[in-house]
Amino acid sequence: MASKKKKLKPNGITFGMATVILMSIAIVLILTSIKIYLSNQIYYESKVVNKMTREVSVLKAENVMLQQSVEALKFKNRVTDTIFVIQDN
């Protein structure tokens, strides 16, 4: 009888499988690093926006106080002008 050799399938990891696995891991790492980078950029930009929002609210409050001060000075000026007019007569 002729001896027939059986073709055995490889039982380990082939080079093709290893490259597919490494490429998959590389893609996942790249996508994850992009997500982390974008998350950090969004965080830092939101910090800047929050700081500017706080500054705007402070400036609006200061504007209200200055307008009240101007109104008080206008009233005081009108009253003192009236007193000078009365004293001149």
PyMOL Python script that loads the backbone (N, CA, C, O; Angstrom):
from pymol import cmd

cmd.read_pdbstr("""\
ATOM      1  N   MET A   1       0.829  -1.173   0.000  1.00  0.00           N
ATOM      2  CA  MET A   1       0.000   0.000   0.000  1.00  0.00           C
ATOM      3  C   MET A   1       0.874   1.236   0.000  1.00  0.00           C
ATOM      4  O   MET A   1       1.948   1.312   0.597  1.00  0.00           O
ATOM      5  N   ALA A   2       0.352   2.147  -0.681  1.00  0.00           N
ATOM      6  CA  ALA A   2       1.080   3.406  -0.736  1.00  0.00           C
ATOM      7  C   ALA A   2       0.749   4.221   0.494  1.00  0.00           C
ATOM      8  O   ALA A   2      -0.409   4.352   0.891  1.00  0.00           O
ATOM      9  N   SER A   3       1.764   4.747   1.068  1.00  0.00           N
ATOM     10  CA  SER A   3       1.508   5.546   2.266  1.00  0.00           C
ATOM     11  C   SER A   3       1.101   6.955   1.847  1.00  0.00           C
ATOM     12  O   SER A   3       1.787   7.632   1.081  1.00  0.00           O
ATOM     13  N   LYS A   4       0.014   7.344   2.357  1.00  0.00           N
ATOM     14  CA  LYS A   4      -0.499   8.681   2.064  1.00  0.00           C
ATOM     15  C   LYS A   4      -0.205   9.583   3.255  1.00  0.00           C
ATOM     16  O   LYS A   4      -0.448   9.237   4.411  1.00  0.00           O
ATOM     17  N   LYS A   5       0.313  10.720   2.930  1.00  0.00           N
ATOM     18  CA  LYS A   5       0.562  11.695   3.995  1.00  0.00           C
ATOM     19  C   LYS A   5      -0.656  12.596   4.096  1.00  0.00           C
ATOM     20  O   LYS A   5      -1.149  13.132   3.104  1.00  0.00           O
ATOM     21  N   LYS A   6      -1.111  12.740   5.297  1.00  0.00           N
ATOM     22  CA  LYS A   6      -2.245  13.639   5.531  1.00  0.00           C
ATOM     23  C   LYS A   6      -1.725  15.071   5.627  1.00  0.00           C
ATOM     24  O   LYS A   6      -0.691  15.355   6.232  1.00  0.00           O
ATOM     25  N   LYS A   7      -2.482  15.939   5.011  1.00  0.00           N
ATOM     26  CA  LYS A   7      -2.142  17.345   5.114  1.00  0.00           C
ATOM     27  C   LYS A   7      -2.703  17.846   6.436  1.00  0.00           C
ATOM     28  O   LYS A   7      -3.917  17.848   6.642  1.00  0.00           O
ATOM     29  N   LEU A   8      -1.840  18.259   7.306  1.00  0.00           N
ATOM     30  CA  LEU A   8      -2.281  18.732   8.616  1.00  0.00           C
ATOM     31  C   LEU A   8      -2.512  20.235   8.566  1.00  0.00           C
ATOM     32  O   LEU A   8      -1.736  20.984   7.974  1.00  0.00           O
ATOM     33  N   LYS A   9      -3.596  20.652   9.200  1.00  0.00           N
ATOM     34  CA  LYS A   9      -3.864  22.086   9.338  1.00  0.00           C
ATOM     35  C   LYS A   9      -3.018  22.606  10.492  1.00  0.00           C
ATOM     36  O   LYS A   9      -2.845  21.919  11.498  1.00  0.00           O
ATOM     37  N   PRO A  10      -2.498  23.804  10.350  1.00  0.00           N
ATOM     38  CA  PRO A  10      -1.707  24.335  11.462  1.00  0.00           C
ATOM     39  C   PRO A  10      -2.613  24.608  12.660  1.00  0.00           C
ATOM     40  O   PRO A  10      -3.709  25.154  12.525  1.00  0.00           O
ATOM     41  N   ASN A  11      -2.137  24.223  13.802  1.00  0.00           N
ATOM     42  CA  ASN A  11      -2.919  24.385  15.027  1.00  0.00           C
ATOM     43  C   ASN A  11      -2.571  25.663  15.776  1.00  0.00           C
ATOM     44  O   ASN A  11      -3.222  25.974  16.774  1.00  0.00           O
ATOM     45  N   GLY A  12      -1.595  26.394  15.344  1.00  0.00           N
ATOM     46  CA  GLY A  12      -1.173  27.599  16.048  1.00  0.00           C
ATOM     47  C   GLY A  12      -1.668  28.847  15.345  1.00  0.00           C
ATOM     48  O   GLY A  12      -2.556  28.806  14.493  1.00  0.00           O
ATOM     49  N   ILE A  13      -1.078  29.929  15.723  1.00  0.00           N
ATOM     50  CA  ILE A  13      -1.424  31.212  15.123  1.00  0.00           C
ATOM     51  C   ILE A  13      -0.545  31.395  13.894  1.00  0.00           C
ATOM     52  O   ILE A  13       0.680  31.285  13.954  1.00  0.00           O
ATOM     53  N   THR A  14      -1.197  31.674  12.799  1.00  0.00           N
ATOM     54  CA  THR A  14      -0.438  31.891  11.572  1.00  0.00           C
ATOM     55  C   THR A  14       0.010  33.346  11.496  1.00  0.00           C
ATOM     56  O   THR A  14      -0.441  34.198  12.262  1.00  0.00           O
ATOM     57  N   PHE A  15       0.904  33.604  10.560  1.00  0.00           N
ATOM     58  CA  PHE A  15       1.404  34.966  10.378  1.00  0.00           C
ATOM     59  C   PHE A  15       0.276  35.903   9.961  1.00  0.00           C
ATOM     60  O   PHE A  15       0.235  37.048  10.410  1.00  0.00           O
ATOM     61  N   GLY A  16      -0.619  35.449   9.132  1.00  0.00           N
ATOM     62  CA  GLY A  16      -1.756  36.264   8.694  1.00  0.00           C
ATOM     63  C   GLY A  16      -2.667  36.622   9.855  1.00  0.00           C
ATOM     64  O   GLY A  16      -3.125  37.759   9.968  1.00  0.00           O
ATOM     65  N   MET A  17      -2.927  35.646  10.717  1.00  0.00           N
ATOM     66  CA  MET A  17      -3.769  35.915  11.888  1.00  0.00           C
ATOM     67  C   MET A  17      -3.092  36.923  12.815  1.00  0.00           C
ATOM     68  O   MET A  17      -3.750  37.805  13.366  1.00  0.00           O
ATOM     69  N   ALA A  18      -1.795  36.792  12.983  1.00  0.00           N
ATOM     70  CA  ALA A  18      -1.060  37.710  13.857  1.00  0.00           C
ATOM     71  C   ALA A  18      -1.097  39.123  13.298  1.00  0.00           C
ATOM     72  O   ALA A  18      -1.261  40.081  14.054  1.00  0.00           O
ATOM     73  N   THR A  19      -0.948  39.267  11.983  1.00  0.00           N
ATOM     74  CA  THR A  19      -0.995  40.610  11.405  1.00  0.00           C
ATOM     75  C   THR A  19      -2.384  41.215  11.525  1.00  0.00           C
ATOM     76  O   THR A  19      -2.518  42.412  11.780  1.00  0.00           O
ATOM     77  N   VAL A  20      -3.428  40.398  11.345  1.00  0.00           N
ATOM     78  CA  VAL A  20      -4.797  40.909  11.504  1.00  0.00           C
ATOM     79  C   VAL A  20      -5.023  41.361  12.940  1.00  0.00           C
ATOM     80  O   VAL A  20      -5.622  42.410  13.175  1.00  0.00           O
ATOM     81  N   ILE A  21      -4.550  40.581  13.892  1.00  0.00           N
ATOM     82  CA  ILE A  21      -4.714  40.935  15.309  1.00  0.00           C
ATOM     83  C   ILE A  21      -3.947  42.221  15.622  1.00  0.00           C
ATOM     84  O   ILE A  21      -4.475  43.113  16.285  1.00  0.00           O
ATOM     85  N   LEU A  22      -2.716  42.317  15.151  1.00  0.00           N
ATOM     86  CA  LEU A  22      -1.921  43.522  15.414  1.00  0.00           C
ATOM     87  C   LEU A  22      -2.524  44.753  14.747  1.00  0.00           C
ATOM     88  O   LEU A  22      -2.532  45.834  15.336  1.00  0.00           O
ATOM     89  N   MET A  23      -3.024  44.599  13.538  1.00  0.00           N
ATOM     90  CA  MET A  23      -3.675  45.726  12.858  1.00  0.00           C
ATOM     91  C   MET A  23      -4.937  46.145  13.608  1.00  0.00           C
ATOM     92  O   MET A  23      -5.216  47.337  13.741  1.00  0.00           O
ATOM     93  N   SER A  24      -5.695  45.175  14.094  1.00  0.00           N
ATOM     94  CA  SER A  24      -6.908  45.496  14.858  1.00  0.00           C
ATOM     95  C   SER A  24      -6.558  46.252  16.131  1.00  0.00           C
ATOM     96  O   SER A  24      -7.209  47.240  16.473  1.00  0.00           O
ATOM     97  N   ILE A  25      -5.538  45.790  16.824  1.00  0.00           N
ATOM     98  CA  ILE A  25      -5.111  46.462  18.053  1.00  0.00           C
ATOM     99  C   ILE A  25      -4.624  47.875  17.741  1.00  0.00           C
ATOM    100  O   ILE A  25      -4.917  48.813  18.483  1.00  0.00           O
ATOM    101  N   ALA A  26      -3.883  48.027  16.649  1.00  0.00           N
ATOM    102  CA  ALA A  26      -3.388  49.351  16.267  1.00  0.00           C
ATOM    103  C   ALA A  26      -4.544  50.295  15.953  1.00  0.00           C
ATOM    104  O   ALA A  26      -4.523  51.456  16.363  1.00  0.00           O
ATOM    105  N   ILE A  27      -5.546  49.812  15.234  1.00  0.00           N
ATOM    106  CA  ILE A  27      -6.711  50.645  14.904  1.00  0.00           C
ATOM    107  C   ILE A  27      -7.448  51.058  16.169  1.00  0.00           C
ATOM    108  O   ILE A  27      -7.837  52.217  16.314  1.00  0.00           O
ATOM    109  N   VAL A  28      -7.643  50.107  17.091  1.00  0.00           N
ATOM    110  CA  VAL A  28      -8.333  50.421  18.346  1.00  0.00           C
ATOM    111  C   VAL A  28      -7.540  51.450  19.143  1.00  0.00           C
ATOM    112  O   VAL A  28      -8.122  52.382  19.697  1.00  0.00           O
ATOM    113  N   LEU A  29      -6.219  51.295  19.208  1.00  0.00           N
ATOM    114  CA  LEU A  29      -5.392  52.258  19.946  1.00  0.00           C
ATOM    115  C   LEU A  29      -5.434  53.641  19.307  1.00  0.00           C
ATOM    116  O   LEU A  29      -5.502  54.649  20.010  1.00  0.00           O
ATOM    117  N   ILE A  30      -5.395  53.691  17.991  1.00  0.00           N
ATOM    118  CA  ILE A  30      -5.458  54.987  17.306  1.00  0.00           C
ATOM    119  C   ILE A  30      -6.792  55.669  17.573  1.00  0.00           C
ATOM    120  O   ILE A  30      -6.835  56.856  17.896  1.00  0.00           O
ATOM    121  N   LEU A  31      -7.883  54.916  17.437  1.00  0.00           N
ATOM    122  CA  LEU A  31      -9.207  55.506  17.672  1.00  0.00           C
ATOM    123  C   LEU A  31      -9.375  55.938  19.123  1.00  0.00           C
ATOM    124  O   LEU A  31      -9.975  56.977  19.397  1.00  0.00           O
ATOM    125  N   THR A  32      -8.851  55.147  20.050  1.00  0.00           N
ATOM    126  CA  THR A  32      -8.949  55.495  21.468  1.00  0.00           C
ATOM    127  C   THR A  32      -8.135  56.749  21.778  1.00  0.00           C
ATOM    128  O   THR A  32      -8.588  57.618  22.523  1.00  0.00           O
ATOM    129  N   SER A  33      -6.938  56.840  21.208  1.00  0.00           N
ATOM    130  CA  SER A  33      -6.122  58.031  21.472  1.00  0.00           C
ATOM    131  C   SER A  33      -6.757  59.277  20.864  1.00  0.00           C
ATOM    132  O   SER A  33      -6.669  60.355  21.450  1.00  0.00           O
ATOM    133  N   ILE A  34      -7.394  59.152  19.706  1.00  0.00           N
ATOM    134  CA  ILE A  34      -8.099  60.291  19.115  1.00  0.00           C
ATOM    135  C   ILE A  34      -9.245  60.727  20.015  1.00  0.00           C
ATOM    136  O   ILE A  34      -9.457  61.922  20.220  1.00  0.00           O
ATOM    137  N   LYS A  35      -9.987  59.759  20.555  1.00  0.00           N
ATOM    138  CA  LYS A  35     -11.107  60.082  21.445  1.00  0.00           C
ATOM    139  C   LYS A  35     -10.606  60.779  22.708  1.00  0.00           C
ATOM    140  O   LYS A  35     -11.208  61.753  23.160  1.00  0.00           O
ATOM    141  N   ILE A  36      -9.515  60.288  23.274  1.00  0.00           N
ATOM    142  CA  ILE A  36      -8.957  60.902  24.482  1.00  0.00           C
ATOM    143  C   ILE A  36      -8.482  62.320  24.185  1.00  0.00           C
ATOM    144  O   ILE A  36      -8.722  63.231  24.978  1.00  0.00           O
ATOM    145  N   TYR A  37      -7.817  62.513  23.065  1.00  0.00           N
ATOM    146  CA  TYR A  37      -7.340  63.845  22.683  1.00  0.00           C
ATOM    147  C   TYR A  37      -8.504  64.815  22.528  1.00  0.00           C
ATOM    148  O   TYR A  37      -8.463  65.932  23.045  1.00  0.00           O
ATOM    149  N   LEU A  38      -9.543  64.385  21.813  1.00  0.00           N
ATOM    150  CA  LEU A  38     -10.700  65.265  21.607  1.00  0.00           C
ATOM    151  C   LEU A  38     -11.410  65.570  22.923  1.00  0.00           C
ATOM    152  O   LEU A  38     -11.857  66.696  23.139  1.00  0.00           O
ATOM    153  N   SER A  39     -11.516  64.577  23.799  1.00  0.00           N
ATOM    154  CA  SER A  39     -12.142  64.809  25.102  1.00  0.00           C
ATOM    155  C   SER A  39     -11.355  65.834  25.906  1.00  0.00           C
ATOM    156  O   SER A  39     -11.940  66.708  26.545  1.00  0.00           O
ATOM    157  N   ASN A  40     -10.033  65.728  25.877  1.00  0.00           N
ATOM    158  CA  ASN A  40      -9.203  66.706  26.593  1.00  0.00           C
ATOM    159  C   ASN A  40      -9.355  68.096  26.003  1.00  0.00           C
ATOM    160  O   ASN A  40      -9.444  69.074  26.746  1.00  0.00           O
ATOM    161  N   GLN A  41      -9.386  68.202  24.691  1.00  0.00           N
ATOM    162  CA  GLN A  41      -9.543  69.508  24.059  1.00  0.00           C
ATOM    163  C   GLN A  41     -10.893  70.126  24.410  1.00  0.00           C
ATOM    164  O   GLN A  41     -10.978  71.324  24.680  1.00  0.00           O
ATOM    165  N   ILE A  42     -11.941  69.315  24.406  1.00  0.00           N
ATOM    166  CA  ILE A  42     -13.270  69.813  24.773  1.00  0.00           C
ATOM    167  C   ILE A  42     -13.265  70.288  26.220  1.00  0.00           C
ATOM    168  O   ILE A  42     -13.848  71.326  26.532  1.00  0.00           O
ATOM    169  N   TYR A  43     -12.608  69.536  27.110  1.00  0.00           N
ATOM    170  CA  TYR A  43     -12.544  69.916  28.517  1.00  0.00           C
ATOM    171  C   TYR A  43     -11.853  71.268  28.688  1.00  0.00           C
ATOM    172  O   TYR A  43     -12.359  72.143  29.389  1.00  0.00           O
ATOM    173  N   TYR A  44     -10.693  71.436  28.044  1.00  0.00           N
ATOM    174  CA  TYR A  44      -9.959  72.687  28.208  1.00  0.00           C
ATOM    175  C   TYR A  44     -10.692  73.862  27.566  1.00  0.00           C
ATOM    176  O   TYR A  44     -10.665  74.970  28.100  1.00  0.00           O
ATOM    177  N   GLU A  45     -11.337  73.637  26.441  1.00  0.00           N
ATOM    178  CA  GLU A  45     -12.117  74.711  25.815  1.00  0.00           C
ATOM    179  C   GLU A  45     -13.308  75.089  26.693  1.00  0.00           C
ATOM    180  O   GLU A  45     -13.652  76.267  26.792  1.00  0.00           O
ATOM    181  N   SER A  46     -13.942  74.101  27.332  1.00  0.00           N
ATOM    182  CA  SER A  46     -15.069  74.418  28.204  1.00  0.00           C
ATOM    183  C   SER A  46     -14.600  75.198  29.428  1.00  0.00           C
ATOM    184  O   SER A  46     -15.335  76.039  29.945  1.00  0.00           O
ATOM    185  N   LYS A  47     -13.373  74.925  29.899  1.00  0.00           N
ATOM    186  CA  LYS A  47     -12.833  75.721  31.004  1.00  0.00           C
ATOM    187  C   LYS A  47     -12.676  77.175  30.585  1.00  0.00           C
ATOM    188  O   LYS A  47     -12.994  78.083  31.353  1.00  0.00           O
ATOM    189  N   VAL A  48     -12.187  77.398  29.371  1.00  0.00           N
ATOM    190  CA  VAL A  48     -12.016  78.767  28.868  1.00  0.00           C
ATOM    191  C   VAL A  48     -13.372  79.445  28.731  1.00  0.00           C
ATOM    192  O   VAL A  48     -13.531  80.609  29.101  1.00  0.00           O
ATOM    193  N   VAL A  49     -14.350  78.715  28.197  1.00  0.00           N
ATOM    194  CA  VAL A  49     -15.692  79.281  28.018  1.00  0.00           C
ATOM    195  C   VAL A  49     -16.307  79.617  29.370  1.00  0.00           C
ATOM    196  O   VAL A  49     -16.924  80.672  29.518  1.00  0.00           O
ATOM    197  N   ASN A  50     -16.150  78.742  30.357  1.00  0.00           N
ATOM    198  CA  ASN A  50     -16.689  79.014  31.693  1.00  0.00           C
ATOM    199  C   ASN A  50     -16.023  80.238  32.317  1.00  0.00           C
ATOM    200  O   ASN A  50     -16.688  81.041  32.971  1.00  0.00           O
ATOM    201  N   LYS A  51     -14.714  80.381  32.117  1.00  0.00           N
ATOM    202  CA  LYS A  51     -14.013  81.551  32.656  1.00  0.00           C
ATOM    203  C   LYS A  51     -14.542  82.824  32.012  1.00  0.00           C
ATOM    204  O   LYS A  51     -14.785  83.816  32.699  1.00  0.00           O
ATOM    205  N   MET A  52     -14.723  82.798  30.694  1.00  0.00           N
ATOM    206  CA  MET A  52     -15.245  83.978  30.006  1.00  0.00           C
ATOM    207  C   MET A  52     -16.677  84.276  30.437  1.00  0.00           C
ATOM    208  O   MET A  52     -17.049  85.442  30.570  1.00  0.00           O
ATOM    209  N   THR A  53     -17.474  83.253  30.654  1.00  0.00           N
ATOM    210  CA  THR A  53     -18.851  83.453  31.106  1.00  0.00           C
ATOM    211  C   THR A  53     -18.873  84.121  32.476  1.00  0.00           C
ATOM    212  O   THR A  53     -19.667  85.028  32.721  1.00  0.00           O
ATOM    213  N   ARG A  54     -17.986  83.661  33.373  1.00  0.00           N
ATOM    214  CA  ARG A  54     -17.899  84.296  34.696  1.00  0.00           C
ATOM    215  C   ARG A  54     -17.479  85.750  34.570  1.00  0.00           C
ATOM    216  O   ARG A  54     -18.032  86.619  35.244  1.00  0.00           O
ATOM    217  N   GLU A  55     -16.499  86.023  33.706  1.00  0.00           N
ATOM    218  CA  GLU A  55     -16.045  87.401  33.522  1.00  0.00           C
ATOM    219  C   GLU A  55     -17.157  88.279  32.956  1.00  0.00           C
ATOM    220  O   GLU A  55     -17.297  89.436  33.354  1.00  0.00           O
ATOM    221  N   VAL A  56     -17.943  87.742  32.036  1.00  0.00           N
ATOM    222  CA  VAL A  56     -19.052  88.510  31.462  1.00  0.00           C
ATOM    223  C   VAL A  56     -20.074  88.837  32.537  1.00  0.00           C
ATOM    224  O   VAL A  56     -20.563  89.964  32.604  1.00  0.00           O
ATOM    225  N   SER A  57     -20.403  87.860  33.383  1.00  0.00           N
ATOM    226  CA  SER A  57     -21.394  88.130  34.429  1.00  0.00           C
ATOM    227  C   SER A  57     -20.867  89.159  35.430  1.00  0.00           C
ATOM    228  O   SER A  57     -21.626  90.002  35.909  1.00  0.00           O
ATOM    229  N   VAL A  58     -19.575  89.094  35.748  1.00  0.00           N
ATOM    230  CA  VAL A  58     -18.980  90.084  36.658  1.00  0.00           C
ATOM    231  C   VAL A  58     -19.012  91.465  36.022  1.00  0.00           C
ATOM    232  O   VAL A  58     -19.333  92.449  36.689  1.00  0.00           O
ATOM    233  N   LEU A  59     -18.680  91.547  34.736  1.00  0.00           N
ATOM    234  CA  LEU A  59     -18.694  92.842  34.054  1.00  0.00           C
ATOM    235  C   LEU A  59     -20.108  93.410  33.945  1.00  0.00           C
ATOM    236  O   LEU A  59     -20.294  94.623  34.037  1.00  0.00           O
ATOM    237  N   LYS A  60     -21.101  92.548  33.753  1.00  0.00           N
ATOM    238  CA  LYS A  60     -22.486  93.031  33.711  1.00  0.00           C
ATOM    239  C   LYS A  60     -22.896  93.586  35.068  1.00  0.00           C
ATOM    240  O   LYS A  60     -23.551  94.625  35.144  1.00  0.00           O
ATOM    241  N   ALA A  61     -22.506  92.888  36.152  1.00  0.00           N
ATOM    242  CA  ALA A  61     -22.820  93.381  37.493  1.00  0.00           C
ATOM    243  C   ALA A  61     -22.104  94.704  37.756  1.00  0.00           C
ATOM    244  O   ALA A  61     -22.682  95.619  38.343  1.00  0.00           O
ATOM    245  N   GLU A  62     -20.859  94.805  37.325  1.00  0.00           N
ATOM    246  CA  GLU A  62     -20.113  96.054  37.497  1.00  0.00           C
ATOM    247  C   GLU A  62     -20.745  97.178  36.682  1.00  0.00           C
ATOM    248  O   GLU A  62     -20.777  98.325  37.128  1.00  0.00           O
ATOM    249  N   ASN A  63     -21.242  96.859  35.502  1.00  0.00           N
ATOM    250  CA  ASN A  63     -21.910  97.854  34.665  1.00  0.00           C
ATOM    251  C   ASN A  63     -23.156  98.393  35.364  1.00  0.00           C
ATOM    252  O   ASN A  63     -23.414  99.597  35.340  1.00  0.00           O
ATOM    253  N   VAL A  64     -23.925  97.504  35.985  1.00  0.00           N
ATOM    254  CA  VAL A  64     -25.122  97.945  36.710  1.00  0.00           C
ATOM    255  C   VAL A  64     -24.727  98.868  37.855  1.00  0.00           C
ATOM    256  O   VAL A  64     -25.361  99.900  38.071  1.00  0.00           O
ATOM    257  N   MET A  65     -23.678  98.497  38.591  1.00  0.00           N
ATOM    258  CA  MET A  65     -23.236  99.338  39.705  1.00  0.00           C
ATOM    259  C   MET A  65     -22.761 100.701  39.208  1.00  0.00           C
ATOM    260  O   MET A  65     -23.059 101.723  39.825  1.00  0.00           O
ATOM    261  N   LEU A  66     -22.029 100.722  38.103  1.00  0.00           N
ATOM    262  CA  LEU A  66     -21.548 101.994  37.557  1.00  0.00           C
ATOM    263  C   LEU A  66     -22.698 102.858  37.056  1.00  0.00           C
ATOM    264  O   LEU A  66     -22.671 104.077  37.223  1.00  0.00           O
ATOM    265  N   GLN A  67     -23.697 102.249  36.450  1.00  0.00           N
ATOM    266  CA  GLN A  67     -24.862 103.017  36.001  1.00  0.00           C
ATOM    267  C   GLN A  67     -25.598 103.625  37.188  1.00  0.00           C
ATOM    268  O   GLN A  67     -26.059 104.764  37.117  1.00  0.00           O
ATOM    269  N   GLN A  68     -25.711 102.871  38.278  1.00  0.00           N
ATOM    270  CA  GLN A  68     -26.349 103.412  39.476  1.00  0.00           C
ATOM    271  C   GLN A  68     -25.525 104.567  40.041  1.00  0.00           C
ATOM    272  O   GLN A  68     -26.078 105.570  40.492  1.00  0.00           O
ATOM    273  N   SER A  69     -24.214 104.420  40.015  1.00  0.00           N
ATOM    274  CA  SER A  69     -23.346 105.492  40.507  1.00  0.00           C
ATOM    275  C   SER A  69     -23.479 106.741  39.640  1.00  0.00           C
ATOM    276  O   SER A  69     -23.521 107.858  40.157  1.00  0.00           O
ATOM    277  N   VAL A  70     -23.545 106.553  38.327  1.00  0.00           N
ATOM    278  CA  VAL A  70     -23.714 107.692  37.417  1.00  0.00           C
ATOM    279  C   VAL A  70     -25.049 108.375  37.676  1.00  0.00           C
ATOM    280  O   VAL A  70     -25.119 109.604  37.707  1.00  0.00           O
ATOM    281  N   GLU A  71     -26.098 107.604  37.860  1.00  0.00           N
ATOM    282  CA  GLU A  71     -27.414 108.188  38.141  1.00  0.00           C
ATOM    283  C   GLU A  71     -27.384 108.968  39.451  1.00  0.00           C
ATOM    284  O   GLU A  71     -27.969 110.047  39.544  1.00  0.00           O
ATOM    285  N   ALA A  72     -26.706 108.427  40.462  1.00  0.00           N
ATOM    286  CA  ALA A  72     -26.605 109.135  41.742  1.00  0.00           C
ATOM    287  C   ALA A  72     -25.839 110.444  41.575  1.00  0.00           C
ATOM    288  O   ALA A  72     -26.224 111.464  42.147  1.00  0.00           O
ATOM    289  N   LEU A  73     -24.761 110.422  40.798  1.00  0.00           N
ATOM    290  CA  LEU A  73     -23.991 111.649  40.568  1.00  0.00           C
ATOM    291  C   LEU A  73     -24.791 112.662  39.759  1.00  0.00           C
ATOM    292  O   LEU A  73     -24.710 113.863  40.017  1.00  0.00           O
ATOM    293  N   LYS A  74     -25.567 112.187  38.780  1.00  0.00           N
ATOM    294  CA  LYS A  74     -26.414 113.104  38.006  1.00  0.00           C
ATOM    295  C   LYS A  74     -27.447 113.762  38.917  1.00  0.00           C
ATOM    296  O   LYS A  74     -27.688 114.966  38.829  1.00  0.00           O
ATOM    297  N   PHE A  75     -28.052 112.963  39.790  1.00  0.00           N
ATOM    298  CA  PHE A  75     -29.049 113.511  40.711  1.00  0.00           C
ATOM    299  C   PHE A  75     -28.401 114.529  41.648  1.00  0.00           C
ATOM    300  O   PHE A  75     -28.948 115.605  41.887  1.00  0.00           O
ATOM    301  N   LYS A  76     -27.224 114.172  42.176  1.00  0.00           N
ATOM    302  CA  LYS A  76     -26.519 115.076  43.085  1.00  0.00           C
ATOM    303  C   LYS A  76     -26.154 116.375  42.359  1.00  0.00           C
ATOM    304  O   LYS A  76     -26.267 117.455  42.939  1.00  0.00           O
ATOM    305  N   ASN A  77     -25.726 116.284  41.118  1.00  0.00           N
ATOM    306  CA  ASN A  77     -25.363 117.459  40.334  1.00  0.00           C
ATOM    307  C   ASN A  77     -26.583 118.342  40.094  1.00  0.00           C
ATOM    308  O   ASN A  77     -26.491 119.566  40.186  1.00  0.00           O
ATOM    309  N   ARG A  78     -27.717 117.734  39.787  1.00  0.00           N
ATOM    310  CA  ARG A  78     -28.936 118.518  39.561  1.00  0.00           C
ATOM    311  C   ARG A  78     -29.379 119.220  40.840  1.00  0.00           C
ATOM    312  O   ARG A  78     -29.821 120.368  40.805  1.00  0.00           O
ATOM    313  N   VAL A  79     -29.259 118.527  41.962  1.00  0.00           N
ATOM    314  CA  VAL A  79     -29.665 119.120  43.238  1.00  0.00           C
ATOM    315  C   VAL A  79     -28.741 120.271  43.592  1.00  0.00           C
ATOM    316  O   VAL A  79     -29.215 121.328  44.009  1.00  0.00           O
ATOM    317  N   THR A  80     -27.439 120.095  43.438  1.00  0.00           N
ATOM    318  CA  THR A  80     -26.513 121.181  43.781  1.00  0.00           C
ATOM    319  C   THR A  80     -26.662 122.354  42.826  1.00  0.00           C
ATOM    320  O   THR A  80     -26.525 123.501  43.249  1.00  0.00           O
ATOM    321  N   ASP A  81     -26.943 122.100  41.532  1.00  0.00           N
ATOM    322  CA  ASP A  81     -27.189 123.200  40.593  1.00  0.00           C
ATOM    323  C   ASP A  81     -28.425 123.984  41.014  1.00  0.00           C
ATOM    324  O   ASP A  81     -28.443 125.213  40.934  1.00  0.00           O
ATOM    325  N   THR A  82     -29.440 123.287  41.453  1.00  0.00           N
ATOM    326  CA  THR A  82     -30.660 123.947  41.900  1.00  0.00           C
ATOM    327  C   THR A  82     -30.386 124.783  43.141  1.00  0.00           C
ATOM    328  O   THR A  82     -30.912 125.889  43.269  1.00  0.00           O
ATOM    329  N   ILE A  83     -29.575 124.273  44.052  1.00  0.00           N
ATOM    330  CA  ILE A  83     -29.245 125.021  45.269  1.00  0.00           C
ATOM    331  C   ILE A  83     -28.482 126.289  44.906  1.00  0.00           C
ATOM    332  O   ILE A  83     -28.753 127.343  45.480  1.00  0.00           O
ATOM    333  N   PHE A  84     -27.543 126.221  43.975  1.00  0.00           N
ATOM    334  CA  PHE A  84     -26.805 127.418  43.560  1.00  0.00           C
ATOM    335  C   PHE A  84     -27.728 128.429  42.904  1.00  0.00           C
ATOM    336  O   PHE A  84     -27.575 129.630  43.124  1.00  0.00           O
ATOM    337  N   VAL A  85     -28.671 127.978  42.114  1.00  0.00           N
ATOM    338  CA  VAL A  85     -29.616 128.891  41.458  1.00  0.00           C
ATOM    339  C   VAL A  85     -30.473 129.575  42.514  1.00  0.00           C
ATOM    340  O   VAL A  85     -30.735 130.773  42.409  1.00  0.00           O
ATOM    341  N   ILE A  86     -30.911 128.844  43.521  1.00  0.00           N
ATOM    342  CA  ILE A  86     -31.747 129.420  44.577  1.00  0.00           C
ATOM    343  C   ILE A  86     -30.935 130.427  45.385  1.00  0.00           C
ATOM    344  O   ILE A  86     -31.459 131.485  45.736  1.00  0.00           O
ATOM    345  N   GLN A  87     -29.676 130.132  45.689  1.00  0.00           N
ATOM    346  CA  GLN A  87     -28.854 131.034  46.488  1.00  0.00           C
ATOM    347  C   GLN A  87     -28.499 132.302  45.723  1.00  0.00           C
ATOM    348  O   GLN A  87     -28.296 133.347  46.341  1.00  0.00           O
ATOM    349  N   ASP A  88     -28.418 132.240  44.395  1.00  0.00           N
ATOM    350  CA  ASP A  88     -28.095 133.427  43.599  1.00  0.00           C
ATOM    351  C   ASP A  88     -29.244 134.429  43.628  1.00  0.00           C
ATOM    352  O   ASP A  88     -29.003 135.634  43.545  1.00  0.00           O
ATOM    353  N   ASN A  89     -30.441 133.980  43.741  1.00  0.00           N
ATOM    354  CA  ASN A  89     -31.599 134.891  43.732  1.00  0.00           C
ATOM    355  C   ASN A  89     -31.696 135.598  45.003  1.00  0.00           C
ATOM    356  O   ASN A  89     -32.604 136.409  45.190  1.00  0.00           O
TER     357      ASN A  89
END
""", "prot")
cmd.dss("prot")
cmd.show_as("cartoon", "prot")
cmd.util.cbc("prot")
cmd.orient("prot")
